[in-house]
Amino acid sequence: MSQFESFPDPIPDPIFGITQLFSEESREEKINLSIGAYVDETGRVPILNVIKQAEQELIESETTKAYFPLTGDRLFNQKMGEMMFGTLPPNAFTLSTPGGTGALFLAMETLVRHMTGTIHFSNPTWANHKQIAKRCGLEIGHYPYLKKDRSGVDFDEMMRAIGEIPPGEAICLQVSCHNPTGYDLTPPQWDQVLDLVVQKGLIPLFDYAYQGFASECQTDNYPLRAYAERGQIGFVAYSCSKNFSLYGERTGALAVLTQSPEEERKVQGVLKSLVRTSYSNQPIHGTKLVAEILNSSDLTAIWHTQLSQMKERLEAMTKELSSGLNLPHLAEAHGFFTLLPISLDQVEKLRRDHAIYMPDNGRIALSALNPSNIHQVIDALKGVL
Ligand SMILES: Cc1ncc(COP(=O)(O)O)c(C=O)c1O
């Protein structure tokens, strides 16, 4: 027996736990609706053709595997700024990060070390948000987001709760394709939230993991453009995992909005030190691919087409599910997920009686639906809802 003996029991991950149960299921008609990545109609996480093309070009042009500087790749950073804001605001800088999670980690470490001890998340939110915050040592608060009947955003309650957050604390806001609900704010609602955030002196951490899946890239970044115009400080964690289908390449960015070049110099210092002492350097492959695509108008055009195809498939499945279940509000969900109005008993009944697997909270992965299984899912849901 050693010191390891006294370690706490592992807490099972809710999603991976379902995947495990699913892999043990022997019925042939089984369906897994708990997948976290976009899968195509054949159930595969695709490599986009544009990525293959960029990889081919990279193989021919790449001359070194040297480390990037601590801030990552200059070209990638510039392109990320353009993706987030249209044009990088003069008071902002970007840094390459290992996926959106890497950016969230850097932002939350910076918050807890130098700015505030508390961050507020929407209820519900992506489960890992709270886990990262907890690991960084942040206290966690919540603001309501979803209506009780799960039919959309409870905007009044959300505003009321944000109004009660003490000045100087941080608030995490998902920019589009809210995970897990799929429901987003409208631009006028965003304006109200951003005004309140500024008025209260809250520090926003925007999480942008699904650009291009709600609408055109330079339309669904509205909240970031609108916030940048307000000239305030804040963080944006950006993920290229979904819109470039680059999950395992760990590609993302962190943008920081400051109020002076002197502030920027200091924040950069803190971030570089965090990078150096945690993972040391940005992974190069995915970063170079995204930079290569966004630096070529031809490749960018191909990428937009392939991104639209993923988006349109998700929209088609969402609409079909919504009309099949006669739940019109479901059609308003954007992105990868929606939360069904379903109880734990019903989730378990679906597993037991229909071999349909989803996490206990009823979050379903819309890309797991396809023309060959959607009717089976709708029929089973109609039987339990
Ligand atoms: C809301 C949200 N933020 C951030 C991430 C992190 O993505 P990445 O895989 O790039 O770390 C995800 C991934 O599922 C997500 O859903």
Ligand as a Chemical Component Dictionary entry (heavy atoms), coordinates in Angstrom:
data_LIG
# 
_chem_comp.id                   LIG 
_chem_comp.type                 NON-POLYMER 
_chem_comp.pdbx_formal_charge   0 
_chem_comp.three_letter_code    LIG 
# 
loop_
_chem_comp_atom.comp_id 
_chem_comp_atom.atom_id 
_chem_comp_atom.alt_atom_id 
_chem_comp_atom.type_symbol 
_chem_comp_atom.charge 
_chem_comp_atom.model_Cartn_x 
_chem_comp_atom.model_Cartn_y 
_chem_comp_atom.model_Cartn_z 
_chem_comp_atom.pdbx_ordinal 
LIG C1 C1 C 0 -18.946 25.259 -25.122 1  
LIG C2 C2 C 0 -17.610 24.661 -25.387 2  
LIG N1 N1 N 0 -16.515 25.367 -25.111 3  
LIG C3 C3 C 0 -15.291 24.890 -25.334 4  
LIG C4 C4 C 0 -15.101 23.626 -25.833 5  
LIG C5 C5 C 0 -13.692 23.154 -25.995 6  
LIG O1 O1 O 0 -13.336 22.691 -27.217 7  
LIG P1 P1 P 0 -11.887 22.118 -27.518 8  
LIG O2 O2 O 0 -12.094 20.708 -27.925 9  
LIG O3 O3 O 0 -11.370 22.974 -28.627 10 
LIG O4 O4 O 0 -11.047 22.233 -26.308 11 
LIG C6 C6 C 0 -16.221 22.839 -26.133 12 
LIG C7 C7 C 0 -16.061 21.477 -26.628 13 
LIG O5 O5 O 0 -16.944 20.660 -26.632 14 
LIG C8 C8 C 0 -17.503 23.371 -25.902 15 
LIG O6 O6 O 0 -18.614 22.683 -26.175 16 
# 
loop_
_chem_comp_bond.comp_id 
_chem_comp_bond.atom_id_1 
_chem_comp_bond.atom_id_2 
_chem_comp_bond.value_order 
_chem_comp_bond.pdbx_ordinal 
LIG C1 C2 SING 1  
LIG C2 N1 SING 2  
LIG C2 C8 DOUB 3  
LIG N1 C3 DOUB 4  
LIG C3 C4 SING 5  
LIG C4 C5 SING 6  
LIG C4 C6 DOUB 7  
LIG C5 O1 SING 8  
LIG O1 P1 SING 9  
LIG P1 O2 DOUB 10 
LIG P1 O3 SING 11 
LIG P1 O4 SING 12 
LIG C6 C7 SING 13 
LIG C6 C8 SING 14 
LIG C7 O5 DOUB 15 
LIG C8 O6 SING 16 
# 
